[in-house]
Amino acid sequence: MLKRIIPISGVFLVLALLFLSFYLSARVQSTTDPIDFTLKDYNDNSYILSEVKDAKAVVVMFWSAECPNVQAYNGRIVKIAENYSPKGIVFWAVNSNTTENTAQIKSHAQENSYNFPVLLDPNSAVADKFGASRTPEVFVLDKDRNIVYHGRIDNSRDESKVTTHDLTNALDEIIDSKEVTVKETKSFGCTIKRKTGD
């Protein structure tokens, strides 16, 4: 009885297809897993994302006490939080800059009368989890903690030149139980200062 021999090239092809199948399934799993994290604010209070149960959405904003681009948004983001918090939207700022200390972050938040917590991400682990690279950069999570919007707050650092209100457009659609139309925009601002220096 003759044995059928599979050419070596065919073996490699089969192995490559199996690896690709496993890789793609792993990627699908990792991108659909709900995001979770625990951080503390500058007063040592803990915030756990998975414990936010009743919110329609959580806005995670990567923030800075020094970045000029963030300073341009101080008043705007306070107004947005004031308008949307009563509608079931939770706002958390996350400071992942290793160059900014707790006292500086606390002073900056108090000076600007932030109506949302500023959480400390000392090793930039949460920034890494989200893939955040700039401040300000926002991620909107739905009630299942999946990202439904990522990008900028609006389209201009100069408030008088704003023509597209990207963040609030996404929040309005969520409040109206609609799918977010524009899911991603390009953020602009200062790079997050990680320990590696990038």
QUIFENVEN-V247813 format. One record per residue. PSI is psi as a letter, one per 40 degrees, with the letter a starting at -180 (NA if undefined). OMEGA is omega in whole degrees, -180 to 180 (NA if undefined). Layout:
psi;omega
PSI;OMEGA
PSI;OMEGA
This chain:
psi;omega
h;-179
h;176
h;179
h;-178
h;177
h;179
i;-179
d;180
d;178
d;178
d;179
d;180
d;179
d;180
d;180
d;179
d;178
d;179
d;180
d;179
d;179
d;-179
d;-179
d;179
d;178
d;179
d;178
d;-180
d;-176
d;-178
e;-180
e;177
h;178
i;-179
i;175
i;174
i;175
h;177
i;176
i;175
a;-176
e;174
e;177
f;175
h;-178
i;176
h;-178
h;-174
d;-177
e;179
e;175
h;-170
d;-169
e;-177
i;174
d;178
i;173
h;177
h;177
h;-174
h;176
h;-160
i;-180
i;175
e;-175
d;-172
h;179
d;179
d;176
d;-179
d;179
d;-177
e;-176
d;-179
d;-178
d;-174
d;175
d;178
d;179
d;179
d;179
d;-178
d;-171
e;178
d;177
e;-179
e;176
e;179
h;179
h;-180
h;174
h;170
i;179
h;177
h;-177
e;-178
h;-179
e;180
e;-178
h;-177
i;-175
d;-179
d;180
d;-180
d;180
d;-180
d;-180
d;-180
d;-179
d;179
d;-178
e;176
f;180
h;178
f;177
i;180
i;171
h;-174
i;-177
h;179
g;-166
d;179
e;-179
f;-177
d;179
d;175
d;177
d;-180
d;180
d;-172
f;-180
i;-179
e;-173
i;170
h;-5
i;175
h;-173
i;174
h;177
h;180
h;177
a;-175
e;176
e;177
f;172
i;-179
h;179
e;173
i;178
h;175
b;-174
i;175
d;173
a;-169
e;178
h;174
d;178
h;-174
d;-179
e;-178
e;-179
h;177
e;-179
h;-179
g;-169
d;-178
d;-177
d;174
d;179
d;-179
d;178
d;180
d;178
d;180
d;179
e;179
f;177
i;174
i;179
h;-175
d;179
h;-173
e;-178
h;173
i;-179
h;178
i;178
i;-179
a;-179
i;177
i;175
h;-177
g;179
i;-178
d;-179
e;178
e;180
NA;NA
